Amino acid sequence: MERKSIDDPERRKPSGAAVIRPELTTALFRALFEEWAATGYAAVSLERVAARAGAGKAAIYRRWPSKLEFACEAIRSVEVMRLGSTDQGSLKADIGAYLQATRTVLRHPLVRRIIPDLVAERLRSNELSAMLHGIAEARRQFGHRLLDRAIARNELRADLDRELALDLLFAPLYSRIIVRGRNFTKADLDRLRNSLEAAVRAC
């Protein structure tokens, strides 16, 4: 019987360990968020994350060199604090859309646990500072576009205090939903939208 060479194409198969499967990556991200929400970032166990995703720990290290890199890419993958930038036609409508989208993000049960932990972890260590800064800047870029549109419509002064305006847009929702653990009804959002429109015009 002829012996086949180890170089025979029919015998050489791609190693499964070398294939990065997108569906497993998604499962690992989800498992990380669940573990993070349950334990806090400092106590996240990559072994438990892998087990939640039905994989081995090696699946994580084939993709990311460290827990920090894993966490950073997971946050980027879901764009947890990003919003769209669709022009709603007026400052009031744009603020309303911003509030609706922000409420949806902040009401997610995993987000409600992970975001406060991110803030607390930054106070204990600088490890997550860049990640938290990136999340905040992504949201503020959306806010800048909202303000730019209003200025172009002559609804706002070009020299308004942008930093104050952007703080005003986000702070009420964060304070009530994340800090106080309460919700905004649709009527609450409508009143908040009207109040914020007036406040931003005064900045």
PyMOL CGO cylinders between C-alpha atoms (Angstrom):
from pymol import cmd
from pymol.cgo import CYLINDER

trace = [
    CYLINDER, 0.00, 0.00, 0.00, 1.33, 3.39, -0.95, 0.3, 1, 1, 1, 1, 1, 1,
    CYLINDER, 1.33, 3.39, -0.95, 2.05, 5.56, 2.06, 0.3, 1, 1, 1, 1, 1, 1,
    CYLINDER, 2.05, 5.56, 2.06, 0.71, 9.09, 1.79, 0.3, 1, 1, 1, 1, 1, 1,
    CYLINDER, 0.71, 9.09, 1.79, 3.07, 11.92, 2.57, 0.3, 1, 1, 1, 1, 1, 1,
    CYLINDER, 3.07, 11.92, 2.57, 2.27, 14.19, 5.47, 0.3, 1, 1, 1, 1, 1, 1,
    CYLINDER, 2.27, 14.19, 5.47, 2.30, 16.96, 2.88, 0.3, 1, 1, 1, 1, 1, 1,
    CYLINDER, 2.30, 16.96, 2.88, -0.56, 15.37, 0.93, 0.3, 1, 1, 1, 1, 1, 1,
    CYLINDER, -0.56, 15.37, 0.93, -3.25, 18.08, 0.58, 0.3, 1, 1, 1, 1, 1, 1,
    CYLINDER, -3.25, 18.08, 0.58, -5.94, 15.52, 1.36, 0.3, 1, 1, 1, 1, 1, 1,
    CYLINDER, -5.94, 15.52, 1.36, -4.36, 14.86, 4.74, 0.3, 1, 1, 1, 1, 1, 1,
    CYLINDER, -4.36, 14.86, 4.74, -3.57, 18.43, 5.75, 0.3, 1, 1, 1, 1, 1, 1,
    CYLINDER, -3.57, 18.43, 5.75, -6.53, 20.12, 7.36, 0.3, 1, 1, 1, 1, 1, 1,
    CYLINDER, -6.53, 20.12, 7.36, -6.66, 23.63, 8.78, 0.3, 1, 1, 1, 1, 1, 1,
    CYLINDER, -6.66, 23.63, 8.78, -6.31, 23.50, 12.51, 0.3, 1, 1, 1, 1, 1, 1,
    CYLINDER, -6.31, 23.50, 12.51, -9.54, 24.38, 14.28, 0.3, 1, 1, 1, 1, 1, 1,
    CYLINDER, -9.54, 24.38, 14.28, -7.54, 26.16, 16.94, 0.3, 1, 1, 1, 1, 1, 1,
    CYLINDER, -7.54, 26.16, 16.94, -6.26, 28.64, 14.38, 0.3, 1, 1, 1, 1, 1, 1,
    CYLINDER, -6.26, 28.64, 14.38, -9.71, 29.63, 13.07, 0.3, 1, 1, 1, 1, 1, 1,
    CYLINDER, -9.71, 29.63, 13.07, -11.24, 32.69, 14.70, 0.3, 1, 1, 1, 1, 1, 1,
    CYLINDER, -11.24, 32.69, 14.70, -15.00, 32.13, 14.55, 0.3, 1, 1, 1, 1, 1, 1,
    CYLINDER, -15.00, 32.13, 14.55, -17.07, 35.35, 14.67, 0.3, 1, 1, 1, 1, 1, 1,
    CYLINDER, -17.07, 35.35, 14.67, -19.97, 33.63, 16.44, 0.3, 1, 1, 1, 1, 1, 1,
    CYLINDER, -19.97, 33.63, 16.44, -17.67, 32.50, 19.25, 0.3, 1, 1, 1, 1, 1, 1,
    CYLINDER, -17.67, 32.50, 19.25, -16.22, 36.00, 19.54, 0.3, 1, 1, 1, 1, 1, 1,
    CYLINDER, -16.22, 36.00, 19.54, -19.76, 37.36, 19.96, 0.3, 1, 1, 1, 1, 1, 1,
    CYLINDER, -19.76, 37.36, 19.96, -20.51, 34.71, 22.59, 0.3, 1, 1, 1, 1, 1, 1,
    CYLINDER, -20.51, 34.71, 22.59, -17.32, 35.64, 24.46, 0.3, 1, 1, 1, 1, 1, 1,
    CYLINDER, -17.32, 35.64, 24.46, -18.30, 39.33, 24.48, 0.3, 1, 1, 1, 1, 1, 1,
    CYLINDER, -18.30, 39.33, 24.48, -21.73, 38.49, 25.88, 0.3, 1, 1, 1, 1, 1, 1,
    CYLINDER, -21.73, 38.49, 25.88, -20.20, 36.20, 28.50, 0.3, 1, 1, 1, 1, 1, 1,
    CYLINDER, -20.20, 36.20, 28.50, -17.75, 38.92, 29.52, 0.3, 1, 1, 1, 1, 1, 1,
    CYLINDER, -17.75, 38.92, 29.52, -20.53, 41.45, 30.03, 0.3, 1, 1, 1, 1, 1, 1,
    CYLINDER, -20.53, 41.45, 30.03, -22.54, 38.97, 32.11, 0.3, 1, 1, 1, 1, 1, 1,
    CYLINDER, -22.54, 38.97, 32.11, -19.52, 38.13, 34.27, 0.3, 1, 1, 1, 1, 1, 1,
    CYLINDER, -19.52, 38.13, 34.27, -18.58, 41.81, 34.57, 0.3, 1, 1, 1, 1, 1, 1,
    CYLINDER, -18.58, 41.81, 34.57, -22.08, 42.78, 35.66, 0.3, 1, 1, 1, 1, 1, 1,
    CYLINDER, -22.08, 42.78, 35.66, -22.12, 40.00, 38.25, 0.3, 1, 1, 1, 1, 1, 1,
    CYLINDER, -22.12, 40.00, 38.25, -18.67, 40.47, 39.78, 0.3, 1, 1, 1, 1, 1, 1,
    CYLINDER, -18.67, 40.47, 39.78, -17.21, 43.84, 38.79, 0.3, 1, 1, 1, 1, 1, 1,
    CYLINDER, -17.21, 43.84, 38.79, -14.26, 44.24, 36.44, 0.3, 1, 1, 1, 1, 1, 1,
    CYLINDER, -14.26, 44.24, 36.44, -11.55, 43.56, 39.02, 0.3, 1, 1, 1, 1, 1, 1,
    CYLINDER, -11.55, 43.56, 39.02, -13.02, 40.14, 39.86, 0.3, 1, 1, 1, 1, 1, 1,
    CYLINDER, -13.02, 40.14, 39.86, -13.73, 39.04, 36.28, 0.3, 1, 1, 1, 1, 1, 1,
    CYLINDER, -13.73, 39.04, 36.28, -12.42, 35.52, 35.75, 0.3, 1, 1, 1, 1, 1, 1,
    CYLINDER, -12.42, 35.52, 35.75, -11.48, 34.68, 32.16, 0.3, 1, 1, 1, 1, 1, 1,
    CYLINDER, -11.48, 34.68, 32.16, -11.97, 30.99, 32.97, 0.3, 1, 1, 1, 1, 1, 1,
    CYLINDER, -11.97, 30.99, 32.97, -15.57, 31.68, 33.98, 0.3, 1, 1, 1, 1, 1, 1,
    CYLINDER, -15.57, 31.68, 33.98, -16.11, 33.93, 30.96, 0.3, 1, 1, 1, 1, 1, 1,
    CYLINDER, -16.11, 33.93, 30.96, -14.90, 31.17, 28.65, 0.3, 1, 1, 1, 1, 1, 1,
    CYLINDER, -14.90, 31.17, 28.65, -17.11, 28.62, 30.41, 0.3, 1, 1, 1, 1, 1, 1,
    CYLINDER, -17.11, 28.62, 30.41, -20.16, 30.87, 30.03, 0.3, 1, 1, 1, 1, 1, 1,
    CYLINDER, -20.16, 30.87, 30.03, -19.44, 31.04, 26.30, 0.3, 1, 1, 1, 1, 1, 1,
    CYLINDER, -19.44, 31.04, 26.30, -18.96, 27.28, 26.04, 0.3, 1, 1, 1, 1, 1, 1,
    CYLINDER, -18.96, 27.28, 26.04, -15.28, 27.62, 25.16, 0.3, 1, 1, 1, 1, 1, 1,
    CYLINDER, -15.28, 27.62, 25.16, -11.84, 27.18, 26.66, 0.3, 1, 1, 1, 1, 1, 1,
    CYLINDER, -11.84, 27.18, 26.66, -9.69, 29.98, 28.05, 0.3, 1, 1, 1, 1, 1, 1,
    CYLINDER, -9.69, 29.98, 28.05, -7.36, 29.57, 25.05, 0.3, 1, 1, 1, 1, 1, 1,
    CYLINDER, -7.36, 29.57, 25.05, -10.15, 30.93, 22.83, 0.3, 1, 1, 1, 1, 1, 1,
    CYLINDER, -10.15, 30.93, 22.83, -9.78, 34.26, 24.64, 0.3, 1, 1, 1, 1, 1, 1,
    CYLINDER, -9.78, 34.26, 24.64, -6.00, 34.44, 24.44, 0.3, 1, 1, 1, 1, 1, 1,
    CYLINDER, -6.00, 34.44, 24.44, -6.04, 33.59, 20.73, 0.3, 1, 1, 1, 1, 1, 1,
    CYLINDER, -6.04, 33.59, 20.73, -7.98, 36.81, 20.24, 0.3, 1, 1, 1, 1, 1, 1,
    CYLINDER, -7.98, 36.81, 20.24, -6.73, 39.21, 22.92, 0.3, 1, 1, 1, 1, 1, 1,
    CYLINDER, -6.73, 39.21, 22.92, -3.44, 39.38, 24.83, 0.3, 1, 1, 1, 1, 1, 1,
    CYLINDER, -3.44, 39.38, 24.83, -5.01, 40.58, 28.08, 0.3, 1, 1, 1, 1, 1, 1,
    CYLINDER, -5.01, 40.58, 28.08, -8.26, 41.06, 29.96, 0.3, 1, 1, 1, 1, 1, 1,
    CYLINDER, -8.26, 41.06, 29.96, -8.02, 44.79, 29.33, 0.3, 1, 1, 1, 1, 1, 1,
    CYLINDER, -8.02, 44.79, 29.33, -7.75, 44.36, 25.54, 0.3, 1, 1, 1, 1, 1, 1,
    CYLINDER, -7.75, 44.36, 25.54, -10.65, 41.90, 25.67, 0.3, 1, 1, 1, 1, 1, 1,
    CYLINDER, -10.65, 41.90, 25.67, -12.80, 44.37, 27.62, 0.3, 1, 1, 1, 1, 1, 1,
    CYLINDER, -12.80, 44.37, 27.62, -11.92, 47.32, 25.39, 0.3, 1, 1, 1, 1, 1, 1,
    CYLINDER, -11.92, 47.32, 25.39, -12.85, 45.47, 22.21, 0.3, 1, 1, 1, 1, 1, 1,
    CYLINDER, -12.85, 45.47, 22.21, -16.04, 44.17, 23.78, 0.3, 1, 1, 1, 1, 1, 1,
    CYLINDER, -16.04, 44.17, 23.78, -17.13, 47.72, 24.60, 0.3, 1, 1, 1, 1, 1, 1,
    CYLINDER, -17.13, 47.72, 24.60, -16.26, 48.88, 21.08, 0.3, 1, 1, 1, 1, 1, 1,
    CYLINDER, -16.26, 48.88, 21.08, -18.12, 45.96, 19.54, 0.3, 1, 1, 1, 1, 1, 1,
    CYLINDER, -18.12, 45.96, 19.54, -21.47, 46.99, 20.93, 0.3, 1, 1, 1, 1, 1, 1,
    CYLINDER, -21.47, 46.99, 20.93, -20.75, 50.74, 20.90, 0.3, 1, 1, 1, 1, 1, 1,
    CYLINDER, -20.75, 50.74, 20.90, -22.47, 50.76, 24.31, 0.3, 1, 1, 1, 1, 1, 1,
    CYLINDER, -22.47, 50.76, 24.31, -22.51, 54.53, 24.62, 0.3, 1, 1, 1, 1, 1, 1,
    CYLINDER, -22.51, 54.53, 24.62, -22.71, 55.56, 20.97, 0.3, 1, 1, 1, 1, 1, 1,
    CYLINDER, -22.71, 55.56, 20.97, -25.78, 56.99, 19.28, 0.3, 1, 1, 1, 1, 1, 1,
    CYLINDER, -25.78, 56.99, 19.28, -26.78, 57.72, 15.75, 0.3, 1, 1, 1, 1, 1, 1,
    CYLINDER, -26.78, 57.72, 15.75, -26.74, 61.24, 14.33, 0.3, 1, 1, 1, 1, 1, 1,
    CYLINDER, -26.74, 61.24, 14.33, -29.94, 61.45, 12.30, 0.3, 1, 1, 1, 1, 1, 1,
    CYLINDER, -29.94, 61.45, 12.30, -31.17, 65.00, 11.81, 0.3, 1, 1, 1, 1, 1, 1,
    CYLINDER, -31.17, 65.00, 11.81, -34.66, 65.25, 13.31, 0.3, 1, 1, 1, 1, 1, 1,
    CYLINDER, -34.66, 65.25, 13.31, -35.23, 68.74, 11.87, 0.3, 1, 1, 1, 1, 1, 1,
    CYLINDER, -35.23, 68.74, 11.87, -35.13, 70.90, 15.00, 0.3, 1, 1, 1, 1, 1, 1,
    CYLINDER, -35.13, 70.90, 15.00, -33.22, 71.30, 18.25, 0.3, 1, 1, 1, 1, 1, 1,
    CYLINDER, -33.22, 71.30, 18.25, -36.20, 70.12, 20.28, 0.3, 1, 1, 1, 1, 1, 1,
    CYLINDER, -36.20, 70.12, 20.28, -36.67, 67.01, 18.14, 0.3, 1, 1, 1, 1, 1, 1,
    CYLINDER, -36.67, 67.01, 18.14, -32.93, 66.24, 18.17, 0.3, 1, 1, 1, 1, 1, 1,
    CYLINDER, -32.93, 66.24, 18.17, -32.85, 66.50, 21.97, 0.3, 1, 1, 1, 1, 1, 1,
    CYLINDER, -32.85, 66.50, 21.97, -35.90, 64.25, 22.17, 0.3, 1, 1, 1, 1, 1, 1,
    CYLINDER, -35.90, 64.25, 22.17, -34.25, 61.59, 20.00, 0.3, 1, 1, 1, 1, 1, 1,
    CYLINDER, -34.25, 61.59, 20.00, -31.06, 61.85, 22.06, 0.3, 1, 1, 1, 1, 1, 1,
    CYLINDER, -31.06, 61.85, 22.06, -32.98, 61.34, 25.29, 0.3, 1, 1, 1, 1, 1, 1,
    CYLINDER, -32.98, 61.34, 25.29, -34.91, 58.37, 23.94, 0.3, 1, 1, 1, 1, 1, 1,
    CYLINDER, -34.91, 58.37, 23.94, -31.77, 56.64, 22.72, 0.3, 1, 1, 1, 1, 1, 1,
    CYLINDER, -31.77, 56.64, 22.72, -29.87, 57.38, 25.92, 0.3, 1, 1, 1, 1, 1, 1,
    CYLINDER, -29.87, 57.38, 25.92, -32.69, 56.03, 28.06, 0.3, 1, 1, 1, 1, 1, 1,
    CYLINDER, -32.69, 56.03, 28.06, -32.71, 52.82, 26.03, 0.3, 1, 1, 1, 1, 1, 1,
    CYLINDER, -32.71, 52.82, 26.03, -28.97, 52.36, 26.62, 0.3, 1, 1, 1, 1, 1, 1,
    CYLINDER, -28.97, 52.36, 26.62, -29.02, 53.17, 30.32, 0.3, 1, 1, 1, 1, 1, 1,
    CYLINDER, -29.02, 53.17, 30.32, -32.02, 50.94, 31.05, 0.3, 1, 1, 1, 1, 1, 1,
    CYLINDER, -32.02, 50.94, 31.05, -30.23, 47.81, 29.81, 0.3, 1, 1, 1, 1, 1, 1,
    CYLINDER, -30.23, 47.81, 29.81, -29.67, 45.61, 32.90, 0.3, 1, 1, 1, 1, 1, 1,
    CYLINDER, -29.67, 45.61, 32.90, -26.02, 44.91, 32.08, 0.3, 1, 1, 1, 1, 1, 1,
    CYLINDER, -26.02, 44.91, 32.08, -25.24, 48.55, 31.30, 0.3, 1, 1, 1, 1, 1, 1,
    CYLINDER, -25.24, 48.55, 31.30, -26.80, 49.64, 34.61, 0.3, 1, 1, 1, 1, 1, 1,
    CYLINDER, -26.80, 49.64, 34.61, -24.24, 47.52, 36.44, 0.3, 1, 1, 1, 1, 1, 1,
    CYLINDER, -24.24, 47.52, 36.44, -21.20, 47.89, 34.20, 0.3, 1, 1, 1, 1, 1, 1,
    CYLINDER, -21.20, 47.89, 34.20, -21.14, 51.68, 33.76, 0.3, 1, 1, 1, 1, 1, 1,
    CYLINDER, -21.14, 51.68, 33.76, -21.04, 52.48, 37.52, 0.3, 1, 1, 1, 1, 1, 1,
    CYLINDER, -21.04, 52.48, 37.52, -18.35, 49.83, 37.94, 0.3, 1, 1, 1, 1, 1, 1,
    CYLINDER, -18.35, 49.83, 37.94, -16.30, 51.46, 35.17, 0.3, 1, 1, 1, 1, 1, 1,
    CYLINDER, -16.30, 51.46, 35.17, -16.47, 54.78, 36.98, 0.3, 1, 1, 1, 1, 1, 1,
    CYLINDER, -16.47, 54.78, 36.98, -15.58, 53.24, 40.35, 0.3, 1, 1, 1, 1, 1, 1,
    CYLINDER, -15.58, 53.24, 40.35, -12.73, 51.21, 38.85, 0.3, 1, 1, 1, 1, 1, 1,
    CYLINDER, -12.73, 51.21, 38.85, -11.21, 54.33, 37.32, 0.3, 1, 1, 1, 1, 1, 1,
    CYLINDER, -11.21, 54.33, 37.32, -11.04, 55.87, 40.79, 0.3, 1, 1, 1, 1, 1, 1,
    CYLINDER, -11.04, 55.87, 40.79, -9.15, 52.82, 42.06, 0.3, 1, 1, 1, 1, 1, 1,
    CYLINDER, -9.15, 52.82, 42.06, -6.89, 52.31, 39.06, 0.3, 1, 1, 1, 1, 1, 1,
    CYLINDER, -6.89, 52.31, 39.06, -5.90, 54.01, 35.81, 0.3, 1, 1, 1, 1, 1, 1,
    CYLINDER, -5.90, 54.01, 35.81, -6.29, 50.77, 33.85, 0.3, 1, 1, 1, 1, 1, 1,
    CYLINDER, -6.29, 50.77, 33.85, -9.76, 51.60, 32.55, 0.3, 1, 1, 1, 1, 1, 1,
    CYLINDER, -9.76, 51.60, 32.55, -9.35, 55.36, 32.18, 0.3, 1, 1, 1, 1, 1, 1,
    CYLINDER, -9.35, 55.36, 32.18, -8.78, 55.24, 28.43, 0.3, 1, 1, 1, 1, 1, 1,
    CYLINDER, -8.78, 55.24, 28.43, -11.83, 53.02, 27.91, 0.3, 1, 1, 1, 1, 1, 1,
    CYLINDER, -11.83, 53.02, 27.91, -14.13, 55.26, 29.94, 0.3, 1, 1, 1, 1, 1, 1,
    CYLINDER, -14.13, 55.26, 29.94, -12.73, 58.35, 28.23, 0.3, 1, 1, 1, 1, 1, 1,
    CYLINDER, -12.73, 58.35, 28.23, -13.43, 56.77, 24.83, 0.3, 1, 1, 1, 1, 1, 1,
    CYLINDER, -13.43, 56.77, 24.83, -17.04, 56.03, 25.75, 0.3, 1, 1, 1, 1, 1, 1,
    CYLINDER, -17.04, 56.03, 25.75, -17.59, 59.56, 27.03, 0.3, 1, 1, 1, 1, 1, 1,
    CYLINDER, -17.59, 59.56, 27.03, -15.97, 61.13, 23.98, 0.3, 1, 1, 1, 1, 1, 1,
    CYLINDER, -15.97, 61.13, 23.98, -18.06, 59.04, 21.57, 0.3, 1, 1, 1, 1, 1, 1,
    CYLINDER, -18.06, 59.04, 21.57, -21.23, 60.35, 23.18, 0.3, 1, 1, 1, 1, 1, 1,
    CYLINDER, -21.23, 60.35, 23.18, -19.96, 63.90, 23.24, 0.3, 1, 1, 1, 1, 1, 1,
    CYLINDER, -19.96, 63.90, 23.24, -19.15, 63.74, 19.54, 0.3, 1, 1, 1, 1, 1, 1,
    CYLINDER, -19.15, 63.74, 19.54, -22.80, 62.91, 18.93, 0.3, 1, 1, 1, 1, 1, 1,
    CYLINDER, -22.80, 62.91, 18.93, -23.72, 65.89, 21.10, 0.3, 1, 1, 1, 1, 1, 1,
    CYLINDER, -23.72, 65.89, 21.10, -21.39, 68.16, 19.14, 0.3, 1, 1, 1, 1, 1, 1,
    CYLINDER, -21.39, 68.16, 19.14, -23.12, 67.16, 15.90, 0.3, 1, 1, 1, 1, 1, 1,
    CYLINDER, -23.12, 67.16, 15.90, -26.49, 67.89, 17.49, 0.3, 1, 1, 1, 1, 1, 1,
    CYLINDER, -26.49, 67.89, 17.49, -25.27, 71.36, 18.49, 0.3, 1, 1, 1, 1, 1, 1,
    CYLINDER, -25.27, 71.36, 18.49, -23.71, 71.99, 15.08, 0.3, 1, 1, 1, 1, 1, 1,
    CYLINDER, -23.71, 71.99, 15.08, -27.03, 71.28, 13.38, 0.3, 1, 1, 1, 1, 1, 1,
    CYLINDER, -27.03, 71.28, 13.38, -28.86, 73.65, 15.71, 0.3, 1, 1, 1, 1, 1, 1,
    CYLINDER, -28.86, 73.65, 15.71, -26.30, 76.39, 15.09, 0.3, 1, 1, 1, 1, 1, 1,
    CYLINDER, -26.30, 76.39, 15.09, -26.65, 75.87, 11.33, 0.3, 1, 1, 1, 1, 1, 1,
    CYLINDER, -26.65, 75.87, 11.33, -30.44, 76.32, 11.71, 0.3, 1, 1, 1, 1, 1, 1,
    CYLINDER, -30.44, 76.32, 11.71, -29.84, 79.51, 13.72, 0.3, 1, 1, 1, 1, 1, 1,
    CYLINDER, -29.84, 79.51, 13.72, -31.49, 77.90, 16.76, 0.3, 1, 1, 1, 1, 1, 1,
    CYLINDER, -31.49, 77.90, 16.76, -28.34, 78.34, 18.92, 0.3, 1, 1, 1, 1, 1, 1,
    CYLINDER, -28.34, 78.34, 18.92, -25.58, 80.91, 19.17, 0.3, 1, 1, 1, 1, 1, 1,
    CYLINDER, -25.58, 80.91, 19.17, -22.28, 79.84, 17.64, 0.3, 1, 1, 1, 1, 1, 1,
    CYLINDER, -22.28, 79.84, 17.64, -20.45, 80.92, 20.82, 0.3, 1, 1, 1, 1, 1, 1,
    CYLINDER, -20.45, 80.92, 20.82, -22.55, 78.90, 23.28, 0.3, 1, 1, 1, 1, 1, 1,
    CYLINDER, -22.55, 78.90, 23.28, -20.83, 77.05, 26.11, 0.3, 1, 1, 1, 1, 1, 1,
    CYLINDER, -20.83, 77.05, 26.11, -20.61, 73.63, 24.48, 0.3, 1, 1, 1, 1, 1, 1,
    CYLINDER, -20.61, 73.63, 24.48, -19.18, 71.79, 27.47, 0.3, 1, 1, 1, 1, 1, 1,
    CYLINDER, -19.18, 71.79, 27.47, -22.01, 72.96, 29.70, 0.3, 1, 1, 1, 1, 1, 1,
    CYLINDER, -22.01, 72.96, 29.70, -24.61, 72.11, 27.05, 0.3, 1, 1, 1, 1, 1, 1,
    CYLINDER, -24.61, 72.11, 27.05, -23.25, 68.58, 26.59, 0.3, 1, 1, 1, 1, 1, 1,
    CYLINDER, -23.25, 68.58, 26.59, -23.16, 68.00, 30.36, 0.3, 1, 1, 1, 1, 1, 1,
    CYLINDER, -23.16, 68.00, 30.36, -26.76, 69.14, 30.63, 0.3, 1, 1, 1, 1, 1, 1,
    CYLINDER, -26.76, 69.14, 30.63, -27.92, 66.71, 27.93, 0.3, 1, 1, 1, 1, 1, 1,
    CYLINDER, -27.92, 66.71, 27.93, -26.58, 63.60, 29.65, 0.3, 1, 1, 1, 1, 1, 1,
    CYLINDER, -26.58, 63.60, 29.65, -26.58, 64.33, 33.38, 0.3, 1, 1, 1, 1, 1, 1,
    CYLINDER, -26.58, 64.33, 33.38, -30.33, 64.13, 34.19, 0.3, 1, 1, 1, 1, 1, 1,
    CYLINDER, -30.33, 64.13, 34.19, -30.75, 60.65, 32.69, 0.3, 1, 1, 1, 1, 1, 1,
    CYLINDER, -30.75, 60.65, 32.69, -27.56, 59.31, 34.27, 0.3, 1, 1, 1, 1, 1, 1,
    CYLINDER, -27.56, 59.31, 34.27, -28.49, 60.73, 37.66, 0.3, 1, 1, 1, 1, 1, 1,
    CYLINDER, -28.49, 60.73, 37.66, -31.99, 59.27, 37.75, 0.3, 1, 1, 1, 1, 1, 1,
    CYLINDER, -31.99, 59.27, 37.75, -31.43, 55.91, 36.02, 0.3, 1, 1, 1, 1, 1, 1,
    CYLINDER, -31.43, 55.91, 36.02, -27.91, 54.97, 37.14, 0.3, 1, 1, 1, 1, 1, 1,
    CYLINDER, -27.91, 54.97, 37.14, -27.42, 56.82, 40.42, 0.3, 1, 1, 1, 1, 1, 1,
    CYLINDER, -27.42, 56.82, 40.42, -30.98, 56.71, 41.77, 0.3, 1, 1, 1, 1, 1, 1,
    CYLINDER, -30.98, 56.71, 41.77, -32.17, 53.54, 40.02, 0.3, 1, 1, 1, 1, 1, 1,
    CYLINDER, -32.17, 53.54, 40.02, -35.40, 55.11, 38.79, 0.3, 1, 1, 1, 1, 1, 1,
    CYLINDER, -35.40, 55.11, 38.79, -36.95, 55.36, 35.34, 0.3, 1, 1, 1, 1, 1, 1,
    CYLINDER, -36.95, 55.36, 35.34, -38.15, 58.12, 33.04, 0.3, 1, 1, 1, 1, 1, 1,
    CYLINDER, -38.15, 58.12, 33.04, -41.66, 57.78, 31.63, 0.3, 1, 1, 1, 1, 1, 1,
    CYLINDER, -41.66, 57.78, 31.63, -42.52, 59.19, 28.21, 0.3, 1, 1, 1, 1, 1, 1,
    CYLINDER, -42.52, 59.19, 28.21, -44.16, 62.17, 29.92, 0.3, 1, 1, 1, 1, 1, 1,
    CYLINDER, -44.16, 62.17, 29.92, -41.00, 62.69, 31.99, 0.3, 1, 1, 1, 1, 1, 1,
    CYLINDER, -41.00, 62.69, 31.99, -38.89, 62.66, 28.82, 0.3, 1, 1, 1, 1, 1, 1,
    CYLINDER, -38.89, 62.66, 28.82, -41.17, 65.19, 27.15, 0.3, 1, 1, 1, 1, 1, 1,
    CYLINDER, -41.17, 65.19, 27.15, -40.85, 67.57, 30.12, 0.3, 1, 1, 1, 1, 1, 1,
    CYLINDER, -40.85, 67.57, 30.12, -37.11, 67.00, 30.26, 0.3, 1, 1, 1, 1, 1, 1,
    CYLINDER, -37.11, 67.00, 30.26, -36.78, 67.66, 26.52, 0.3, 1, 1, 1, 1, 1, 1,
    CYLINDER, -36.78, 67.66, 26.52, -38.57, 71.00, 26.88, 0.3, 1, 1, 1, 1, 1, 1,
    CYLINDER, -38.57, 71.00, 26.88, -36.48, 71.97, 29.90, 0.3, 1, 1, 1, 1, 1, 1,
    CYLINDER, -36.48, 71.97, 29.90, -33.22, 71.00, 28.22, 0.3, 1, 1, 1, 1, 1, 1,
    CYLINDER, -33.22, 71.00, 28.22, -34.07, 72.92, 25.06, 0.3, 1, 1, 1, 1, 1, 1,
    CYLINDER, -34.07, 72.92, 25.06, -34.48, 76.06, 27.13, 0.3, 1, 1, 1, 1, 1, 1,
    CYLINDER, -34.48, 76.06, 27.13, -31.35, 75.34, 29.16, 0.3, 1, 1, 1, 1, 1, 1,
    CYLINDER, -31.35, 75.34, 29.16, -29.17, 74.68, 26.12, 0.3, 1, 1, 1, 1, 1, 1,
    CYLINDER, -29.17, 74.68, 26.12, -30.39, 77.88, 24.45, 0.3, 1, 1, 1, 1, 1, 1,
    CYLINDER, -30.39, 77.88, 24.45, -29.23, 79.76, 27.58, 0.3, 1, 1, 1, 1, 1, 1,
    CYLINDER, -29.23, 79.76, 27.58, -25.73, 78.25, 27.58, 0.3, 1, 1, 1, 1, 1, 1,
]
cmd.load_cgo(trace, "trace")
